[in-house]
Amino acid sequence: MNYRLAKVFAQKSYAADFTELIDINLSDLVSAFVLNYQGYNTSGSAGATAHWAKAVTKIELVDGSNVLFALDGMELQALMYAHLKRQLADWLHYLDNNYYSLNLVIPFGRWLYDADLALDPAKFNNLQLKVTNDMDAGGAAPDAAKLTVFAHCFDQKSASPVGFLQTQRIKQYTMAASSHEYTDLPMDYRIRKLLIKGLKAGTEPNQVIQTVKLSEDNDKRIAFDADFDELGWLFPDDNLKIVESFYIQNDGAKNAYYCTPTSKVSAAAVEMTGAADAYFDCIDGDGGRLYVDGSAAKNAQVIVTGFYPNGVLSIPFGDEWDPGDWFDPSGLKNLRLDLLTSSGSGTGTAEIILQQLRTY
């Protein structure tokens, strides 16, 4: 076959928080890694602790001290929407005494089995994938977890990639209301995407980060200077509308459950068990915190729509399928990002992520 699916790390169960260091001993080109993370919920009837992906606190691909990929679970899930234009077949719920299942893809090419962009393990000396979790930080107070890792590999098909997509968080900070945060972006590789996360429960991200400005050489040239929401509308292919479905175990009271959409959220809940006259009210959803108020203690399916997965805005730099069209910052003296927070940003968290073309 041209391709194969390799199991890099067989499923392992955990009863406590862990940091798993996985040696990558593959000799074949890798198009993507897929991590399946599962958490065992214990308190869903009283609402959720936090978004499921928050339990995955760090995912890194390293070659010694050389970092090739570094995001947390919530950032990576948001990247998947911008990169894959969809989510995977996750099993998302806040049901007691059940595992939720979350699939997270680390892409190295523009699409699966991209022959021009892929990870070549032969170019590195000591590739390792490092996964860290805080199991009760996401879901509904999980007290157990499982992890499995797969790799989409080239097998009998010959390919000679010129490089791979390197994605990293380059900055994380606690926002202060109505203030500018200046960040000098790295200029070592072509930039394919810039992702900006402004997450605060109860507040839409466009009400957390007000404007986004990118300038070259101390404002000699301004690439863009616009509101958070304006950039979302101007780049709709990267900031598509999300449709998410998950299940809850409501105790008949108003409880908070967390969802991936964070802006312009709309939700409906359908009763799954018991009396046909049970009803649910879905309230708010800004910042990914959705309240569901039930008339009785029943299970329900929640369908939620909205924008900005986990508070993340994605900005493409040119034709995302043509590496020659991506932004080449070489020759510049300065590339500065200016994020202006709104008066309601409070203690929300902002993060800056770059996806770059790293050549061999």
C-alpha positions as CSV (number, residue, x, y, z in Angstrom):
1,M,0.0,0.0,0.0
2,N,1.0,3.6,-0.5
3,Y,0.3,4.5,3.1
4,R,0.0,2.8,6.5
5,L,-1.4,3.7,9.9
6,A,1.2,3.0,12.6
7,K,0.4,2.7,16.3
8,V,3.1,4.8,17.9
9,F,1.8,4.3,21.5
10,A,-0.6,1.5,22.4
11,Q,-3.5,2.5,24.6
12,K,-2.4,3.1,28.2
13,S,-4.7,3.7,31.3
14,Y,-3.9,6.2,34.0
15,A,-5.2,6.7,37.5
16,A,-3.3,10.0,38.1
17,D,-1.9,12.9,36.2
18,F,0.9,12.0,33.9
19,T,3.6,13.2,31.5
20,E,4.3,10.6,28.9
21,L,7.5,10.7,26.9
22,I,7.2,8.7,23.7
23,D,10.2,7.9,21.5
24,I,9.4,8.2,17.8
25,N,11.3,5.3,16.2
26,L,9.6,5.5,12.8
27,S,11.7,5.5,9.7
28,D,8.9,6.4,7.3
29,L,7.7,9.9,6.5
30,V,4.9,11.0,8.8
31,S,2.0,13.1,7.5
32,A,0.2,13.5,10.8
33,F,0.1,12.2,14.4
34,V,-3.3,11.5,15.9
35,L,-3.7,11.4,19.7
36,N,-6.8,9.8,21.2
37,Y,-7.3,11.1,24.7
38,Q,-10.1,9.8,27.0
39,G,-11.2,11.0,30.4
40,Y,-13.6,9.2,32.8
41,N,-16.2,11.6,34.1
42,T,-17.5,11.4,37.7
43,S,-19.7,14.5,38.4
44,G,-21.6,15.3,35.2
45,S,-25.0,15.6,36.8
46,A,-23.9,18.7,38.6
47,G,-22.3,20.3,35.5
48,A,-18.9,20.3,34.0
49,T,-15.5,21.2,35.3
50,A,-14.2,22.7,32.0
51,H,-13.9,21.9,28.3
52,W,-12.8,18.3,27.6
53,A,-9.5,19.4,25.9
54,K,-8.4,21.4,28.9
55,A,-7.2,18.2,30.5
56,V,-4.4,17.9,27.9
57,T,-2.1,20.6,29.2
58,K,0.8,20.2,26.8
59,I,1.7,18.4,23.6
60,E,5.3,18.7,22.4
61,L,7.3,17.2,19.6
62,V,11.0,17.7,20.3
63,D,14.4,16.7,19.0
64,G,16.5,17.2,22.1
65,S,16.1,20.9,22.9
66,N,14.8,21.6,19.4
67,V,11.0,22.1,19.6
68,L,9.1,21.1,16.4
69,F,5.5,21.4,17.8
70,A,4.1,22.8,21.0
71,L,0.4,23.4,21.8
72,D,-2.1,22.4,24.5
73,G,-5.2,20.4,23.8
74,M,-7.5,23.4,23.4
75,E,-5.1,25.2,21.1
76,L,-4.7,22.0,19.0
77,Q,-8.4,21.5,18.7
78,A,-8.8,25.0,17.5
79,L,-6.0,24.5,15.0
80,M,-7.8,21.5,13.6
81,Y,-10.8,23.6,12.7
82,A,-8.6,26.1,10.8
83,H,-6.5,23.4,9.2
84,L,-8.8,20.5,8.6
85,K,-12.0,22.7,8.3
86,R,-13.8,20.2,10.6
87,Q,-13.6,18.1,13.8
88,L,-13.0,14.4,14.0
89,A,-15.4,11.7,15.2
90,D,-15.1,12.6,18.8
91,W,-17.4,11.1,21.5
92,L,-18.1,14.2,23.7
93,H,-20.2,14.1,26.8
94,Y,-20.5,15.0,30.4
95,L,-22.1,11.7,31.5
96,D,-21.1,10.2,34.9
97,N,-19.1,7.0,34.9
98,N,-18.2,7.1,31.2
99,Y,-15.1,8.0,29.2
100,Y,-15.3,10.9,26.8
101,S,-13.1,10.5,23.7
102,L,-11.2,13.3,22.1
103,N,-9.1,13.0,18.9
104,L,-6.3,15.5,18.3
105,V,-4.4,15.8,15.0
106,I,-0.9,17.2,14.7
107,P,-0.5,18.0,11.0
108,F,2.8,18.2,9.1
109,G,1.4,18.8,5.6
110,R,-1.3,20.9,4.1
111,W,-3.5,17.8,3.8
112,L,-3.2,14.2,4.7
113,Y,-0.4,12.5,2.7
114,D,0.9,15.8,1.3
115,A,4.0,14.6,-0.6
116,D,5.7,18.0,-0.5
117,L,5.4,18.6,3.3
118,A,5.8,15.9,5.8
119,L,7.9,15.0,8.9
120,D,11.0,13.1,8.0
121,P,12.3,11.3,11.1
122,A,15.6,10.7,9.4
123,K,16.4,14.4,9.6
124,F,16.5,14.3,13.4
125,N,18.5,12.5,16.0
126,N,16.1,11.9,18.9
127,L,12.5,12.6,18.1
128,Q,10.2,12.4,21.1
129,L,6.5,13.2,21.6
130,K,5.7,14.5,25.1
131,V,2.1,14.5,26.3
132,T,1.2,16.0,29.7
133,N,-2.3,16.0,31.3
134,D,-4.2,17.3,34.3
135,M,-7.0,14.8,34.1
136,D,-9.6,16.5,36.4
137,A,-9.0,19.9,34.7
138,G,-11.4,19.1,31.8
139,G,-14.6,17.2,31.4
140,A,-16.7,16.5,34.5
141,A,-14.1,15.8,37.3
142,P,-12.4,12.8,35.6
143,D,-10.4,10.5,37.9
144,A,-9.0,8.2,35.1
145,A,-7.7,8.7,31.6
146,K,-6.4,6.8,28.5
147,L,-4.0,7.7,25.8
148,T,-3.3,6.2,22.4
149,V,-1.1,7.7,19.6
150,F,-1.2,6.8,15.9
151,A,0.8,8.1,12.9
152,H,-0.3,8.4,9.3
153,C,2.8,7.3,7.4
154,F,4.0,7.0,3.8
155,D,4.7,3.4,3.1
156,Q,5.4,2.2,-0.5
157,K,4.8,5.7,-2.0
158,S,8.0,7.6,-2.7
159,A,8.0,11.2,-1.5
160,S,10.7,13.9,-1.0
161,P,9.2,16.6,1.2
162,V,11.0,19.9,1.3
163,G,10.0,20.5,4.9
164,F,7.0,20.4,7.3
165,L,4.5,22.6,9.1
166,Q,5.8,23.7,12.4
167,T,3.2,25.0,14.9
168,Q,4.0,26.5,18.2
169,R,2.5,28.8,20.8
170,I,5.0,31.6,21.0
171,K,3.3,33.6,23.8
172,Q,0.8,33.3,26.6
173,Y,-0.2,36.0,29.0
174,T,-3.0,37.2,31.3
175,M,-4.7,40.2,29.8
176,A,-5.2,43.5,31.4
177,A,-8.2,45.6,30.5
178,S,-7.8,48.3,27.8
179,S,-4.1,47.7,27.2
180,H,-1.8,47.0,24.4
181,E,0.4,43.9,24.3
182,Y,3.3,44.1,21.9
183,T,5.0,40.9,20.6
184,D,7.9,40.6,18.2
185,L,7.1,37.6,16.0
186,P,9.9,35.2,14.9
187,M,11.1,35.7,11.4
188,D,13.1,32.5,10.8
189,Y,10.6,30.7,8.5
190,R,7.7,31.5,6.2
191,I,4.4,32.0,8.1
192,R,1.3,30.1,6.9
193,K,-1.1,31.0,9.7
194,L,-1.3,33.3,12.8
195,L,-3.8,32.2,15.5
196,I,-4.8,34.4,18.3
197,K,-6.7,33.1,21.4
198,G,-8.7,35.3,23.7
199,L,-10.6,33.2,26.1
200,K,-12.7,34.2,29.1
201,A,-15.7,32.3,30.3
202,G,-18.9,34.3,29.9
203,T,-17.4,36.8,27.3
204,E,-17.1,36.5,23.6
205,P,-13.5,36.7,22.4
206,N,-14.2,39.7,20.2
207,Q,-15.2,41.5,23.5
208,V,-11.9,40.3,25.1
209,I,-9.5,41.3,22.3
210,Q,-10.6,44.4,20.6
211,T,-8.1,45.0,17.7
212,V,-5.3,43.1,16.1
213,K,-2.5,44.9,14.3
214,L,0.5,43.5,12.5
215,S,3.2,45.9,11.3
216,E,6.6,45.6,9.6
217,D,9.7,47.6,10.5
218,N,8.1,49.9,13.0
219,D,4.9,50.7,11.1
220,K,6.6,51.3,7.8
221,R,4.1,48.8,6.4
222,I,0.9,47.6,8.1
223,A,-0.3,44.2,7.1
224,F,-3.6,44.6,8.8
225,D,-5.2,46.6,11.6
226,A,-8.7,45.5,12.3
227,D,-11.2,44.4,14.9
228,F,-11.1,40.8,16.1
229,D,-14.5,40.1,14.6
230,E,-13.7,41.9,11.3
231,L,-10.8,39.6,10.7
232,G,-13.0,36.6,11.4
233,W,-15.5,37.7,8.8
234,L,-12.8,38.6,6.3
235,F,-11.2,35.1,6.5
236,P,-14.3,32.9,6.7
237,D,-12.6,29.8,5.4
238,D,-10.4,29.7,8.5
239,N,-13.0,30.9,10.9
240,L,-15.9,28.7,9.9
241,K,-19.1,28.1,11.8
242,I,-18.9,25.2,14.2
243,V,-21.6,22.7,14.8
244,E,-20.9,20.5,17.8
245,S,-23.0,17.8,19.5
246,F,-22.5,16.4,23.0
247,Y,-24.5,14.7,25.8
248,I,-25.2,15.9,29.3
249,Q,-26.6,14.4,32.5
250,N,-28.6,17.2,34.0
251,D,-29.9,17.1,37.6
252,G,-32.9,19.3,36.9
253,A,-31.1,22.6,37.9
254,K,-29.2,25.3,36.0
255,N,-25.6,24.0,35.4
256,A,-22.7,25.1,33.3
257,Y,-21.4,22.9,30.5
258,Y,-18.5,23.9,28.2
259,C,-18.5,23.9,24.4
260,T,-16.0,24.6,21.7
261,P,-17.8,27.6,20.0
262,T,-17.3,30.8,22.0
263,S,-19.0,33.6,20.0
264,K,-22.6,34.0,18.6
265,V,-23.4,30.7,20.3
266,S,-26.8,29.1,19.8
267,A,-27.8,25.8,21.4
268,A,-30.7,23.5,21.8
269,A,-31.1,20.4,24.0
270,V,-33.2,17.3,23.3
271,E,-34.3,15.1,26.1
272,M,-33.0,11.5,25.7
273,T,-34.5,9.5,28.5
274,G,-37.7,9.5,30.7
275,A,-40.8,11.6,30.4
276,A,-41.6,13.1,27.1
277,D,-42.6,16.4,28.6
278,A,-39.2,17.2,30.0
279,Y,-37.6,20.4,28.7
280,F,-34.3,22.2,28.7
281,D,-33.3,25.8,28.4
282,C,-29.9,26.6,26.9
283,I,-28.6,30.0,28.1
284,D,-25.5,32.1,27.2
285,G,-22.5,30.2,25.7
286,D,-20.2,33.2,25.4
287,G,-16.6,32.3,26.0
288,G,-17.5,28.6,25.6
289,R,-19.6,28.4,28.9
290,L,-23.1,27.2,28.2
291,Y,-25.8,27.0,30.9
292,V,-28.5,24.3,30.6
293,D,-31.5,24.4,32.9
294,G,-33.6,21.3,33.0
295,S,-37.2,20.7,34.2
296,A,-36.2,17.3,35.5
297,A,-33.1,15.1,36.1
298,K,-32.7,13.8,32.6
299,N,-30.0,13.1,30.0
300,A,-30.1,15.3,26.9
301,Q,-28.3,15.8,23.7
302,V,-27.0,19.4,23.2
303,I,-26.4,20.7,19.7
304,V,-24.5,24.0,19.7
305,T,-23.3,26.3,17.0
306,G,-21.1,29.4,16.9
307,F,-17.6,30.7,16.0
308,Y,-14.0,30.9,17.2
309,P,-13.2,27.4,18.6
310,N,-11.9,27.8,22.2
311,G,-11.7,31.5,21.6
312,V,-9.2,31.2,18.7
313,L,-9.1,33.5,15.6
314,S,-7.2,32.2,12.6
315,I,-5.5,34.5,10.1
316,P,-4.1,32.9,6.9
317,F,-1.1,34.5,5.2
318,G,-1.8,34.1,1.5
319,D,-3.0,31.1,-0.4
320,E,-2.8,28.4,2.2
321,W,-2.3,25.6,-0.4
322,D,0.7,27.4,-2.1
323,P,3.9,27.6,0.1
324,G,5.4,30.1,-2.3
325,D,2.6,32.5,-1.5
326,W,3.1,32.3,2.3
327,F,4.5,35.3,4.1
328,D,8.3,35.5,4.0
329,P,9.5,37.8,6.7
330,S,13.2,37.4,5.8
331,G,14.8,40.8,5.2
332,L,12.6,42.6,7.7
333,K,14.1,44.2,10.8
334,N,10.9,43.9,12.8
335,L,7.6,42.1,12.7
336,R,5.4,43.3,15.6
337,L,1.9,42.1,16.7
338,D,-0.2,44.6,18.7
339,L,-3.2,43.2,20.5
340,L,-5.5,45.7,22.2
341,T,-7.6,44.2,24.9
342,S,-11.1,45.6,25.6
343,S,-12.3,47.0,28.9
344,G,-14.0,43.7,29.6
345,S,-11.0,41.5,29.2
346,G,-10.5,41.1,32.9
347,T,-8.3,38.1,33.8
348,G,-8.8,36.3,30.6
349,T,-5.9,34.5,28.9
350,A,-4.5,35.5,25.5
351,E,-2.2,33.2,23.4
352,I,-0.3,33.7,20.2
353,I,0.3,30.7,17.9
354,L,2.3,30.5,14.6
355,Q,2.2,27.9,11.9
356,Q,5.3,28.1,9.8
357,L,7.0,26.3,6.9
358,R,10.1,24.7,8.3
359,T,12.4,23.5,5.6
360,Y,15.0,20.7,5.7
